[in-house]
Amino acid sequence: MVTKKTKISLALWGLFIFIVILTPRILRNLIPDQPIELTVQQQQEIQEMITTNQQPKKHFFTRKKYRRPPHLFNPNQYSLEEWKSLGLSEKQAAAVMKFCRFPLKSNADLQKIFIIPEELYQLIKDSTYYEPLPSYEIKPKEVFKKKQPQIEPIHMVHLDSARLVALPGIGPFYAKMVMKYEKALGGFHAKEQLLEVYKMNEEVYEILCKHLNFNQPNIRKISINQATKEELAKHPYIDNWQANSIIKMRKQLGGFQSLRELLDSHLINTETFEKILPYVSL
């Protein structure tokens, strides 16, 4: 509840504020205005300020004016001064000329030069031309066939590992396997025997057949009248049972008189006989 004392205080504050507001207006009406006196220099300065404010303001960033080229031109042949005449600065013109050294092939290449503003590009794009670049016919490289050295056929008499390794496509492994089997056989007399070599394949077989001469075989024979069972059994075409049969027949006959007597053994058939015939003697 507002007391009487509070009401009196609010009324006094309101009266005070009213007086403060009206006092300047009362004084203005009671005291006449004094004229402002300005010196000639101050008047000139004020006039200059007014004149300056009436002039159009200059923007800090002025828009460059780009120009259309006077005639058709090849951008690759334009000089520094000519690029500058279109509205580019000296640095911009120099940079554009570096791009033109490649050279430019079309307006698509010209538009990729980021230094050229879009506004300038639109002005010059219809005034450009480009000389066709010389075409170079790419001739296929002549194929020089490496002449393979002429390899003399290897006769069985001269067959060894060194000559086999020298053949194209025959490495140390196959040279070793061929010579190992040649030693066990007692020499090759037919090219088909190469297929019996350990891990022989068709490719290597064809190479060997091409370079080996079987016309003069170097066969080392086993005497069936003198060889031991072990010596006979070492041969790839004779197994232990067959070797044992040959030894028993030799004892019974008192020695073989003919190689065909081997067919009397029930362990040696015609096929086996034909295979071992080149490698046995009396």
C-alpha positions as CSV (number, residue, x, y, z in Angstrom):
1,M,0.0,0.0,0.0
2,V,1.4,3.4,-1.1
3,T,1.7,5.8,1.9
4,K,1.0,9.5,1.9
5,K,4.6,10.3,2.2
6,T,5.5,8.2,-0.9
7,K,2.9,10.0,-2.9
8,I,4.3,13.4,-1.9
9,S,7.8,12.3,-2.9
10,L,6.7,11.0,-6.4
11,A,4.8,14.3,-7.0
12,L,7.9,16.4,-6.1
13,W,10.1,14.2,-8.4
14,G,7.7,14.7,-11.2
15,L,7.6,18.4,-10.7
16,F,11.4,18.5,-10.7
17,I,11.7,16.7,-14.0
18,F,9.1,18.9,-15.6
19,I,11.0,22.0,-14.6
20,V,14.3,20.6,-16.0
21,I,12.7,19.9,-19.3
22,L,11.0,23.3,-19.7
23,T,13.9,25.4,-18.4
24,P,15.9,25.4,-21.7
25,R,12.8,26.3,-23.8
26,I,12.0,29.2,-21.5
27,L,15.6,30.5,-21.6
28,R,15.7,30.2,-25.4
29,N,12.6,32.5,-25.7
30,L,13.9,34.9,-23.1
31,I,17.5,35.3,-24.4
32,P,17.9,36.3,-28.0
33,D,20.2,34.2,-30.4
34,Q,23.7,35.5,-30.8
35,P,25.0,35.5,-34.4
36,I,27.9,33.1,-35.2
37,E,30.8,34.9,-36.5
38,L,33.2,33.0,-38.9
39,T,36.5,34.1,-40.2
40,V,37.1,34.2,-44.0
41,Q,39.4,31.2,-43.7
42,Q,36.8,29.1,-41.8
43,Q,34.2,30.0,-44.4
44,Q,36.5,28.8,-47.2
45,E,37.2,25.5,-45.4
46,I,33.5,24.9,-45.0
47,Q,32.9,25.6,-48.7
48,E,35.7,23.2,-49.7
49,M,34.1,20.5,-47.5
50,I,30.7,21.0,-49.1
51,T,32.3,20.8,-52.6
52,T,34.2,17.7,-51.8
53,N,31.1,15.9,-50.4
54,Q,29.2,16.7,-53.6
55,Q,31.8,15.0,-55.9
56,P,31.2,11.2,-56.7
57,K,33.1,8.9,-54.5
58,K,35.9,6.9,-56.0
59,H,35.9,3.2,-55.2
60,F,39.1,1.7,-54.0
61,F,38.8,-1.3,-56.4
62,T,38.2,0.1,-59.8
63,R,36.9,-2.3,-62.4
64,K,39.3,-2.9,-65.3
65,K,38.1,-2.1,-68.7
66,Y,38.9,-5.0,-71.1
67,R,39.0,-4.4,-74.9
68,R,38.0,-6.5,-77.9
69,P,41.0,-7.3,-80.2
70,P,41.0,-5.1,-83.4
71,H,41.3,-8.1,-85.7
72,L,41.5,-11.9,-85.8
73,F,44.6,-13.1,-83.9
74,N,46.4,-16.3,-83.0
75,P,46.9,-16.4,-79.2
76,N,50.1,-18.4,-79.6
77,Q,51.6,-15.5,-81.6
78,Y,50.4,-12.6,-79.6
79,S,53.2,-10.4,-78.0
80,L,53.4,-9.0,-74.5
81,E,52.3,-5.6,-75.6
82,E,49.3,-6.9,-77.5
83,W,48.1,-8.9,-74.5
84,K,48.4,-5.7,-72.4
85,S,46.4,-3.8,-75.0
86,L,43.5,-6.1,-74.3
87,G,43.5,-4.9,-70.6
88,L,45.9,-7.3,-68.9
89,S,48.6,-6.2,-66.6
90,E,52.2,-6.8,-67.6
91,K,52.5,-9.7,-65.1
92,Q,49.3,-11.2,-66.4
93,A,50.3,-10.9,-70.0
94,A,53.7,-12.5,-69.3
95,A,52.0,-15.4,-67.5
96,V,49.6,-16.0,-70.4
97,M,52.5,-16.1,-72.9
98,K,54.0,-18.9,-70.9
99,F,50.9,-20.9,-71.3
100,C,50.9,-20.2,-75.1
101,R,54.3,-21.8,-75.5
102,F,52.8,-25.3,-75.4
103,P,51.0,-24.2,-77.7
104,L,47.3,-23.7,-77.4
105,K,45.1,-25.8,-79.8
106,S,41.7,-24.3,-79.3
107,N,39.6,-21.9,-77.3
108,A,39.0,-24.7,-74.8
109,D,42.7,-24.5,-74.0
110,L,42.6,-20.7,-73.9
111,Q,39.7,-20.8,-71.4
112,K,41.6,-23.0,-69.1
113,I,44.2,-20.2,-68.5
114,F,42.9,-19.0,-65.1
115,I,44.7,-15.7,-65.5
116,I,42.4,-14.6,-68.3
117,P,39.2,-13.2,-66.7
118,E,35.9,-14.5,-68.0
119,E,34.9,-11.0,-69.1
120,L,38.0,-10.8,-71.3
121,Y,37.6,-14.3,-72.6
122,Q,34.0,-13.5,-73.8
123,L,35.4,-10.5,-75.7
124,I,38.2,-12.4,-77.5
125,K,36.8,-15.9,-78.1
126,D,35.2,-15.0,-81.4
127,S,38.4,-13.3,-82.7
128,T,40.8,-16.2,-82.3
129,Y,42.1,-18.7,-84.8
130,Y,44.7,-21.5,-84.4
131,E,47.0,-22.9,-87.0
132,P,46.8,-26.7,-87.3
133,L,49.7,-28.4,-85.7
134,P,52.0,-30.5,-88.0
135,S,51.0,-34.1,-87.9
136,Y,53.7,-36.7,-87.5
137,E,53.2,-40.1,-89.0
138,I,54.3,-42.6,-86.5
139,K,55.9,-45.4,-88.4
140,P,55.9,-48.7,-86.8
141,K,59.3,-49.7,-85.6
142,E,61.0,-52.2,-87.8
143,V,61.1,-55.5,-86.3
144,F,64.7,-56.7,-86.2
145,K,64.7,-60.4,-85.8
146,K,67.6,-61.5,-83.8
147,K,69.6,-63.9,-85.8
148,Q,69.9,-67.1,-83.9
149,P,73.4,-68.5,-84.1
150,Q,73.7,-71.5,-86.3
151,I,73.9,-74.5,-84.1
152,E,75.5,-77.6,-85.6
153,P,73.7,-80.9,-84.9
154,I,75.1,-82.8,-82.0
155,H,76.2,-86.4,-82.9
156,M,75.8,-89.0,-80.2
157,V,79.5,-89.5,-80.2
158,H,80.0,-85.9,-79.0
159,L,77.0,-85.7,-76.7
160,D,77.8,-84.1,-73.3
161,S,76.2,-81.8,-70.8
162,A,78.0,-78.7,-72.0
163,R,76.7,-79.1,-75.6
164,L,73.2,-79.7,-74.3
165,V,73.1,-76.6,-72.0
166,A,74.2,-74.5,-75.0
167,L,71.0,-75.5,-76.8
168,P,68.2,-72.9,-76.6
169,G,65.6,-73.9,-74.0
170,I,67.7,-76.6,-72.5
171,G,68.9,-75.8,-69.0
172,P,71.3,-77.6,-66.6
173,F,68.5,-79.8,-65.2
174,Y,67.5,-81.4,-68.4
175,A,71.1,-81.6,-69.6
176,K,71.9,-83.6,-66.4
177,M,68.9,-85.8,-66.7
178,V,69.6,-86.6,-70.4
179,M,73.2,-87.5,-69.7
180,K,72.3,-89.6,-66.7
181,Y,69.9,-91.7,-68.7
182,E,72.3,-91.9,-71.6
183,K,74.9,-93.3,-69.3
184,A,72.5,-95.9,-67.8
185,L,71.3,-97.0,-71.2
186,G,74.7,-97.1,-72.8
187,G,73.8,-94.5,-75.4
188,F,70.8,-93.5,-77.4
189,H,70.0,-95.1,-80.7
190,A,66.6,-93.6,-81.4
191,K,65.0,-90.2,-80.6
192,E,62.0,-91.8,-79.0
193,Q,64.2,-92.9,-76.1
194,L,64.4,-89.2,-75.0
195,L,60.8,-89.5,-73.9
196,E,62.0,-92.0,-71.2
197,V,64.2,-89.3,-69.6
198,Y,63.0,-88.2,-66.1
199,K,60.5,-85.3,-66.3
200,M,60.8,-85.0,-70.1
201,N,58.1,-82.8,-71.6
202,E,57.0,-82.3,-75.2
203,E,58.7,-78.9,-75.6
204,V,62.1,-80.0,-74.5
205,Y,61.7,-83.2,-76.5
206,E,61.1,-81.2,-79.7
207,I,64.2,-79.1,-79.1
208,L,66.3,-82.1,-78.5
209,C,65.0,-83.9,-81.6
210,K,65.8,-80.8,-83.7
211,H,69.4,-80.6,-82.6
212,L,70.5,-84.2,-82.0
213,N,71.7,-86.5,-84.7
214,F,71.0,-90.2,-84.1
215,N,72.5,-91.4,-87.4
216,Q,75.7,-92.5,-85.7
217,P,74.7,-93.9,-82.2
218,N,77.4,-94.3,-79.6
219,I,76.2,-97.6,-78.1
220,R,78.1,-99.3,-75.2
221,K,77.1,-102.9,-75.0
222,I,77.0,-105.4,-72.2
223,S,78.4,-108.9,-72.7
224,I,75.8,-111.4,-71.6
225,N,78.5,-114.1,-71.2
226,Q,80.7,-111.9,-68.9
227,A,78.4,-109.4,-67.1
228,T,77.5,-110.0,-63.5
229,K,73.9,-110.0,-62.3
230,E,74.4,-106.5,-60.8
231,E,75.7,-105.1,-64.1
232,L,72.8,-106.5,-66.0
233,A,70.2,-105.2,-63.5
234,K,71.6,-101.7,-63.7
235,H,70.3,-101.4,-67.3
236,P,67.0,-99.6,-67.5
237,Y,65.5,-102.3,-69.7
238,I,66.5,-105.3,-67.5
239,D,65.1,-105.8,-64.0
240,N,66.5,-108.0,-61.2
241,W,64.4,-111.1,-62.1
242,Q,65.4,-110.9,-65.8
243,A,69.1,-110.4,-64.9
244,N,68.9,-113.5,-62.6
245,S,67.3,-115.5,-65.3
246,I,70.0,-114.6,-67.8
247,I,72.8,-115.7,-65.4
248,K,71.0,-119.0,-64.7
249,M,70.6,-119.7,-68.4
250,R,74.3,-118.9,-69.0
251,K,75.3,-121.4,-66.5
252,Q,73.0,-124.1,-67.9
253,L,74.1,-123.5,-71.5
254,G,77.8,-123.0,-70.6
255,G,77.5,-119.7,-72.3
256,F,75.3,-118.1,-74.9
257,Q,76.0,-118.9,-78.6
258,S,73.3,-116.6,-79.9
259,L,71.5,-113.5,-78.6
260,R,68.2,-115.0,-79.6
261,E,68.7,-117.7,-76.9
262,L,67.5,-114.9,-74.5
263,L,64.0,-115.5,-75.8
264,D,64.1,-118.9,-74.2
265,S,63.7,-117.2,-70.8
266,H,60.1,-117.1,-69.8
267,L,60.8,-113.6,-68.3
268,I,62.0,-112.1,-71.5
269,N,59.3,-111.6,-74.2
270,T,59.7,-110.3,-77.7
271,E,59.2,-106.7,-76.7
272,T,61.8,-106.8,-74.0
273,F,64.2,-108.6,-76.3
274,E,63.8,-105.9,-79.1
275,K,64.6,-103.2,-76.5
276,I,67.7,-104.8,-75.0
277,L,69.1,-106.2,-78.3
278,P,71.0,-103.0,-79.3
279,Y,72.7,-103.1,-75.8
280,V,73.9,-106.7,-75.4
281,S,76.6,-108.8,-77.0
282,L,78.0,-112.3,-76.6
